[in-house]
């Protein structure tokens, strides 16, 4: 900024100073105080451990703020239940696919061989249903 001012006439320098002063005043006039509280609402059961990391990051960035984590105690086990349900569903789906294959087809998969068109079509139909 100083280099800019040095390269221009005093009249232009005064104009620049006046504009900067005006901008500072405008900025300060628009500044408002906000409530120094951060609220996080977690409704999907037990919050993940990453919430603790976020809370620490907020606290470091905004030390004057309080951090409030709101959870639904009635749904506290929902996250864990959902995770277990997904795991069980995946294992069940894998078992269904494996049980529908012949020994030869399983060997093709184990040996990472290229499946023929018929086997490829069978795999596609298993995953689509």
C-alpha positions in Angstrom: 0.0 0.0 0.0 2.8 2.4 0.8 4.5 1.7 -2.6 1.1 2.6 -4.2 0.9 5.8 -2.3 4.5 6.8 -3.1 3.8 6.5 -6.9 0.8 8.9 -6.9 0.2 12.5 -6.3 -0.6 14.0 -2.9 -4.2 14.6 -4.0 -4.6 10.9 -5.0 -2.9 9.9 -1.7 -5.5 11.9 0.2 -8.3 10.3 -1.7 -6.9 6.8 -1.0 -6.6 7.7 2.7 -10.1 9.0 2.8 -11.5 5.9 1.1 -9.6 3.6 3.5 -10.8 5.6 6.4 -14.4 5.5 5.1 -14.2 1.7 4.6 -12.9 1.2 8.2 -15.7 3.3 9.6 -18.3 1.4 7.5 -16.8 -2.0 8.6 -16.9 -1.0 12.3 -20.5 0.3 12.0 -21.7 -3.0 10.6 -20.0 -5.1 13.2 -22.4 -6.8 15.7 -21.9 -8.8 18.8 -23.1 -12.4 18.7 -23.9 -14.8 21.4 -20.7 -16.7 22.2 -22.2 -20.1 22.2 -21.8 -22.9 19.6 -24.6 -25.4 19.6 -24.2 -28.8 17.9 -27.2 -31.1 17.7 -26.7 -34.8 17.2 -29.9 -36.8 16.7 -28.5 -40.1 15.2 -27.7 -41.8 18.5 -24.3 -41.7 20.1 -22.1 -39.0 18.5 -18.9 -40.3 16.8 -15.5 -39.5 18.3 -14.9 -36.9 15.6 -17.3 -34.6 17.4 -14.7 -34.3 20.2 -12.1 -33.3 17.6 -14.5 -30.6 16.2 -15.2 -29.4 19.7 -11.5 -29.0 20.5 -10.9 -27.2 17.1 -13.8 -24.8 17.8 -12.5 -24.2 21.3 -9.0 -23.4 20.0 -10.3 -21.1 17.3 -12.9 -19.4 19.5 -11.6 -19.6 23.1 -14.3 -17.1 24.4 -17.1 -19.3 23.1 -18.9 -22.2 24.9 -19.5 -25.4 23.0 -22.8 -27.2 23.7 -23.5 -30.7 22.4 -27.1 -31.7 22.4 -28.1 -35.4 22.0 -31.3 -37.4 22.0 -31.0 -39.8 24.9 -33.9 -41.9 23.5 -31.9 -42.5 20.3 -28.5 -43.0 21.9 -28.0 -46.6 20.7 -29.3 -45.9 17.2 -25.9 -45.2 15.6 -24.4 -48.4 17.0 -27.5 -50.4 16.1 -27.4 -49.0 12.6 -23.7 -49.9 12.2 -24.3 -53.4 13.4 -27.3 -53.8 11.2 -25.3 -52.7 8.1 -22.6 -55.2 9.0 -25.0 -58.1 9.4 -26.8 -57.2 6.1 -23.5 -57.1 4.3 -22.4 -60.5 5.7 -25.8 -61.9 4.8 -25.6 -60.6 1.2 -22.1 -62.1 0.8 -23.3 -65.4 2.1 -26.2 -65.4 -0.4 -23.9 -64.7 -3.3 -21.3 -67.4 -2.2 -24.0 -70.0 -1.6 -25.5 -69.4 -5.1 -22.2 -70.1 -6.8 -20.8 -73.5 -8.0 -17.4 -74.7 -6.9 -16.0 -73.9 -10.3 -17.4 -70.3 -10.1 -15.9 -69.8 -6.7 -12.5 -71.0 -8.0 -12.7 -68.5 -10.8 -13.2 -65.7 -8.2 -10.5 -67.1 -5.9 -8.0 -67.3 -8.7 -8.9 -63.9 -10.0 -9.6 -65.3 -13.4 -11.7 -63.5 -16.0 -15.3 -64.7 -15.8 -17.0 -65.8 -19.0 -20.0 -63.9 -20.3 -22.5 -66.4 -18.7 -20.8 -66.2 -15.3 -20.6 -62.4 -15.6 -24.3 -62.2 -16.3 -25.0 -64.4 -13.3 -23.0 -62.2 -11.0 -24.8 -59.1 -12.4 -28.2 -60.6 -11.7 -27.2 -61.6 -8.2 -26.1 -58.1 -7.3 -29.2 -56.5 -9.0 -31.7 -58.5 -6.9 
